[in-house]
Amino acid sequence: MTGETQIRVRYAETDRMGLLHHANYLVYFEQARTDLLRGQGLTYKDMEDQGFFLVITNVEVKFKSPARYDDVLTIRTTVSRTTPVRIEHAYHVSCDGRAVAEGKTTLACVDRAGKLQALPQWFQDSRAAARSAS
């Protein structure tokens, strides 16, 4: 499962040098993840309303070249691995064909109390359908 999201770097997201501040890559990754899920007809809200919460357990970012104010970034997001309780995503951020950053996240599914639980069955079914279609 792969999708693309485009985000324009806003002035407030840059540092004094006019470069995208490193912390905002995590915000962009989250936007790309939620867009990917929404593209499958699912939302985080649907999951949370049913008592399933996805929390970050690991994040990695490798910076390749700077992004600047007003750049339009393309974030290609891929679900690289799933288990009954975890989802791993890979990200490739580019601007006009230039590699800007690469990243990875691992999310775990927990209940309202923060206890690890299996992903909802409808989510697992949608992932199985996506795997068989590819």
N, C-alpha and C positions, 0 to 999 in steps of 0.2 A: 504494500500500500504506500503510494507516494503522491505528494501534492506540492503545489507551489503557491506561495504567498508573496505579494509585493508590498513593501513598506517604504514610505518616503521618510528619510531622517529629518526629524523636526529640530528646530533651533534649540529648544529646551533640552534636547537629548544629547547635546554636544558639550564638550569641555571648552576651556579658554582657548585652546588651539583650533577650535572648530571641528574637532574629530568626534565621532560617535563615542560616548563614554562606554567603557567596557561593560558596566552593569546592565545596560540596555539590551545587550545581546540576549540575556535571559528573558527579558520581557518579549522580545521579538520571537524567540523560540516558542514561548507560550502561545503567542498569537498564531504562529504557524501550526502548532499542535492542535489548537482548538479549531482552526480552519480545516485541517485535515480530517478531524473527527466529524465536523459539520458536513463536509463533502460526502461523508458516508451516511448522512441522514441521522446522525447522533449528536448529542451535545453533552457537555459537562453538566449542565443544569439538569438534564434528564437523569444522569447518573446520581448526582447529589440529592435530587428529590427522592430517589429510591434508597438513599443511605449508603451510596458507594462514593468514596472520595479518593482522588488520585493525588499522591504526595511525591514530591521529588526526593529520591534517595541518593542520587548521584548526578553530577553535571560536569561536563568537560567542555572547554572552549579553546580552540587553537586559532590565534589571530594570524592572518596571512598578509593583509594590507589594510590601510585605514579606510574607514567610511567617513564621509563628511556631510555637513549640513546640506540638505536638499537632494542628496543622492537617493536614487530609487534602488532599493535592494531587493533581490529575488532570493527567497529562502525556499530551497527544496528540502522537504521533510519526508523521511522514509521511516516506516515502522520496521526496524531491523530485527526485532525479536520479541516474542511474547511468551509468557508462561501463564499458568492459571491466575497468578497474582501480580505479575509485573509486565510493564510495557517498556521497551527500549526504542528510542528514536535517534536517528542520525540527521544532522542538518548540514547543508552546504549553502553558504551565503555568498552571493556574487553581486557585482555591479558592472553592468555593461560587459559581461563576459570575464571580468577580473575576479579572481578568488579573493574574498574578503575574510571569511572565517569558516571554520568547520566546528561542529559540536556534537555532543551526545548527551542524552538524558536517560535516566531510568526512573520510572514512576512505579510506585507500589499502590495497590488498592487497599484502603483501610475503611473501617466503619466509623460511625460518629465518635466513638471513644478512642479512635486511633489504633485499634487492633487490626492486624493484617487479616484480610479476607479475600476470597476468590472474586475475580471480576464478575460482573453480572452475566448471567447466561446469555442474554440477548447480545451482549458485547462479544462474548466468545463465539457465538453463532455467526455474527457478522464478520469476524476475523477469519473463521473457517471458510465462509463463502468467498471472501476476498482471496484467500490462498488458493482455493480450487479454481477460481476464475483466471488466475495468472499462470 
